[in-house]
Amino acid sequence: MKVHRFIFSPIDENTYVLIDKSGDCAIVDCGCYDDAENEELASYITENKLHPVLLLNTHCHLDHVFGNKFILENYNLRTLCHEKEEMNLKSSIGHAALFGLSMEMPPEPERFVEDNEVIKFGSTELKALHVPGHAGGSLAFYNEKEGCVFTGDALFAGSIGRTDLPGGDYETLMNSIRENCSVCLNQQ
């Protein structure tokens, strides 16, 4: 699996394109905010002859779903996310306004992902790990073969995500990292 990272939106959100050797790809946390960012992502996909087959959300705070509508309109993909993120999707327009930003309502999810579910595209496998604490339905997507994990805002290099937003809780996040991401962390 090859990984390409973009930094999008006024909030500097990380969007990842996970590329299988087949050319199929998964987009994780599409944070494209405007037409220029939409074009940057689309150009990368076209220039590399990629075939988007999955849109995954680690969680559904506004900055992680800004581009979900663009992905639906251009690649006919709806997100896979945890069911506890429905409220964050529905409240994203109001949260955007608090930051002085605007957005359209993100599309409804294609379906919900369960803890420990294995998601496949091409020959790539990602294990979904429920890591609540930053958001109630935060997920990490773990690729054991490559030894990498995409944690959204639950875990950063040397830090953790905010726990003061609705659905956040410090103790829950710390327990999630210890219990649910220990497999990922112990491999490194």
C-alpha positions in Angstrom: 0.0 0.0 0.0 1.2 3.5 -0.9 0.0 6.5 1.1 -0.3 10.1 -0.1 -1.2 12.9 2.3 -2.9 16.2 1.6 -3.4 19.0 4.1 -6.7 20.7 3.4 -9.1 23.4 4.7 -8.5 26.5 6.8 -8.2 24.0 9.8 -5.2 22.1 8.2 -6.8 18.7 8.2 -5.0 15.6 7.0 -6.6 13.7 4.1 -5.1 10.4 3.0 -5.3 8.5 -0.2 -4.4 4.9 0.4 -3.3 3.2 -2.8 -3.5 -0.5 -3.5 -1.2 -2.0 -6.1 -4.3 -2.7 -8.2 -4.9 1.1 -8.6 -7.9 1.0 -6.3 -7.7 3.6 -3.6 -9.5 4.6 -0.4 -9.8 8.2 0.7 -9.6 8.7 4.4 -11.1 11.9 6.0 -11.7 14.0 2.8 -11.2 17.5 4.1 -11.3 19.4 0.7 -12.9 22.7 1.6 -13.0 24.7 -1.7 -12.8 24.2 -5.5 -9.0 24.5 -5.6 -8.6 21.7 -3.0 -11.2 19.6 -4.8 -9.2 20.0 -8.0 -5.9 19.2 -6.3 -7.3 15.9 -5.1 -9.1 15.0 -8.4 -5.9 15.9 -10.4 -3.8 13.6 -8.1 -6.3 10.7 -8.6 -6.5 11.3 -12.4 -2.7 11.7 -12.9 -2.0 8.5 -11.0 -4.7 6.6 -12.8 -6.4 5.7 -9.5 -9.8 4.2 -9.0 -11.5 5.5 -5.8 -13.5 2.6 -4.2 -13.9 3.7 -0.6 -14.5 6.9 1.4 -13.7 6.3 5.1 -14.2 8.7 8.0 -12.2 8.3 11.2 -14.9 10.6 12.7 -17.3 13.2 11.3 -16.2 16.5 12.7 -16.6 19.2 10.1 -13.0 19.4 8.9 -13.0 15.6 8.2 -16.2 15.7 6.1 -15.8 19.0 4.1 -15.1 17.0 1.0 -17.6 14.1 1.4 -20.1 15.8 -1.0 -17.4 16.3 -3.6 -16.5 12.6 -3.4 -20.1 11.5 -3.8 -20.6 13.8 -6.8 -17.4 12.8 -8.6 -16.8 9.2 -7.6 -20.2 8.1 -6.4 -18.9 7.1 -2.9 -20.6 7.7 0.4 -18.6 7.4 3.6 -18.2 4.5 5.9 -18.1 5.6 9.5 -19.2 4.6 13.0 -22.8 5.0 13.8 -22.1 7.2 16.8 -20.9 9.9 14.3 -24.4 10.6 12.8 -24.8 13.5 15.2 -21.5 15.1 14.2 -22.5 14.8 10.5 -25.9 16.4 11.1 -24.4 19.2 13.2 -21.4 20.0 10.9 -23.0 23.0 9.2 -23.6 24.7 12.6 -20.1 23.8 13.8 -18.6 25.3 10.6 -20.5 28.5 11.3 -18.8 28.7 14.7 -15.4 28.8 12.9 -16.7 31.4 10.4 -16.8 28.8 7.7 -19.7 27.5 5.5 -20.5 24.1 4.1 -23.4 22.1 2.6 -24.9 19.2 4.5 -22.6 16.2 4.0 -24.3 13.2 2.4 -25.6 10.4 4.5 -23.2 7.5 5.1 -23.3 4.4 2.9 -23.2 2.3 6.0 -21.8 2.1 9.5 -18.5 0.3 10.4 -18.3 -2.0 13.4 -15.3 -2.3 15.8 -12.8 -4.9 14.5 -14.4 -5.0 11.1 -12.0 -5.7 8.3 -12.4 -3.4 5.3 -10.8 -4.6 2.0 -10.0 -2.9 -1.3 -7.8 -4.6 -3.8 -5.4 -6.7 -1.8 -5.3 -4.1 1.0 -6.9 -4.8 4.4 -7.7 -2.2 7.0 -9.0 -3.2 10.5 -11.4 -0.7 12.0 -10.7 0.0 15.7 -13.2 2.0 17.8 -11.3 4.6 19.7 -13.8 6.9 21.3 -12.7 9.9 23.4 -12.1 12.6 20.8 -15.5 11.8 19.3 -17.9 9.2 20.4 -17.6 7.2 17.2 -13.9 7.8 16.4 -12.3 5.0 14.4 -8.7 4.1 13.6 -7.9 2.2 10.4 -5.1 -0.2 10.9 -3.1 -1.9 8.2 -1.2 -4.7 9.9 0.9 -5.7 6.8 2.3 -2.2 6.5 2.3 -1.5 10.2 0.5 1.8 9.9 -2.6 3.2 11.4 -4.8 6.2 10.5 -6.2 7.6 13.8 -7.9 10.8 12.7 -7.7 13.2 15.7 -7.6 10.5 18.4 -3.8 10.2 18.4 -1.0 12.4 17.1 2.8 12.1 17.2 3.5 13.0 20.8 0.0 14.1 21.6 -3.7 13.2 21.7 -6.7 14.8 20.2 -9.0 17.3 21.9 -11.5 15.9 24.4 -13.4 19.1 25.1 -15.8 18.8 22.1 -19.2 17.1 22.3 -18.7 13.4 22.6 -15.1 13.8 23.9 -13.8 12.5 27.1 -10.2 12.4 28.3 -10.3 9.1 30.3 -12.2 7.4 27.5 -9.7 8.5 24.9 -6.7 7.4 27.0 -8.4 4.0 27.6 -9.2 3.7 23.9 -5.6 4.3 22.9 -4.2 1.9 25.5 -6.8 -0.9 24.8 -7.7 -0.5 21.2 -4.5 0.8 19.6 -2.1 -1.3 21.7 -1.7 -3.7 18.8 -0.7 -0.9 16.5 1.6 0.8 19.0 3.3 -2.4 20.0 4.2 -3.3 16.5 6.4 -0.2 16.1 
